[in-house]
Amino acid sequence: MSVAGDGGAGTPKALPSSGPRSLQDIPHPLAASSSEELSVELTPSPDLPLPRSIADKDLSLPNGTPADTSSPASSSSLLNRLQLDDDLDGEMRDLFVTVDDPKKHVCTMETYITYRVTTKTTRAEFDLPEYSMRRRYQDFDWLRNKLEESQPTHLIPPLPEKFVVKGVVDRFSEEFVETRRKALDKFLKRIADHPVLSFNEHFHVFLTAKDLNAYKKQGMALLTKMGESVKYVTGSYKLRSRPLEFAAMGEYLDTFSLKLGTIDRIAQRIIKEEVEYLVELREYGPVYSTWSALETEVSEPLEGVSACIGNCCTALEELSEDMTEDFLPVLREYILYSDSMKNVLKKRDQVQAEYEAKLEAVALKREDRPKMPADVEKCQDRVECFNADLKADMDRWQSNKRQDFRQLLMGMADKNIQYYEKVWPTQYHSHRGTHLLAWPLM
């Protein structure tokens, strides 16, 4: 098993923070001092470059740099600064992966969508500098399962949900396919930016193999045997208690996923109300056009009101689409991300429980031994690997989360500003030309 290095993963394009940040009111779990260690002193493994004590490592994470509010800045200037930061980060990367060009395939037995996966790299492990392969959703799912099996100490990014999300009937619709494409693209980019996962053999095969199905069949028998072995080992021990820092991490993830679930439900209600309001507006506007044909004296102002309502419909539809396509997917991704982190935390607990049980069994024998049995030392190394890798991935996850939510919330604020900028001038000029009061603004 590999221990995550110090190299951080690349972060998505972000927007500076502004205003209150309610999501960060939750105290960071790694900022707490670790006052509780394992019940026995751990002997560092020669193959594991860990500090003298896990608690000696600086685990505190920055809370993000607030934006300078001394002078107002336009959204375009903020985006330009962020584009520059992203370009500088890109110069340090050596593996770029993109998912695009979805295509529908209709066969006798099934209908499915494939996506083009383009890889550009300067790494020596790749024979060519650029690859282009077509993959379907089940190939992405296979990759994630293989990463979980071969890298159990690391956090594997989540995939979008396999089944059709609530409110979307046709999984081959353009909107659904594009939303899934964005999620798959982000999934591969997170793996490509990871200092350990990006070097995984299965990830390399996924990006370069022309016949991925042949590779899948090749390792099926070995996979079954290993899966049964791991399930037997990890399910036969019970943990006494989590170390303080990992207990705080678990509480943080529970609270975070609960808050996101609440935000997701409220956001869906808002979108539903906007869609219902949009239906009413579309029925409301033509009434004034019909009226103007009957009242020639006031036809001009009536047509103005009708045009105003039409512009409001267009702006509201764009706002609702932005929230559906950009806001909700990020919330759902991080809900799944929290579940993935909880699963890694449970695996770490199982390995620690196994180590404690074996150590207790050795102590009960009361035999003078010059050194620990090999299986106990091996289990001890696994605990240390899990601890170090989980902390490093939590650090990286928190950094990406801050960037993603800063971009998400600033982006939604900007979309709402644009909505009112489109709607207000139309209503203002329409109202100046008539004394009729028609204000369809929400």
Secondary structure, DSSP 8 states (H G I E B T S, - for coil): -----S----------B-S--GGGGS--GGGS------SS-----TT----SSGGGS--------B---SS---HHHHHHHHHHHHHHHHTT--EEEEEEEEEEEE-SS-EEEEEEEEEEE--TT-SSSEEEEEEEHHHHHHHHHHHHHH-TTS-------SS--TT---TTSHHHHHHHHHHHHHHHHHHHTSTTGGG-HHHHHHHH-S-HHHHHHHTHHHHHHHHHHHHHHHTS---S---HHHHHHHHHHHHHHHHHHHHHHHHHHHHHHHHHHHHHHHHHHHHHHHHHHH-GGGHHHHHHHHHHHHHHHHHHHHHHHHIIIIIHHHHHHHHHHHHHHHHHHHHHHHHHHHHHHHHHHHHHHT---SS--HHHHHHHHHHHHHHHHHHHHHHHHHHHHHHHHHHHHHHHHHHHHHHHHHHHHHHHHHHHT-S-------
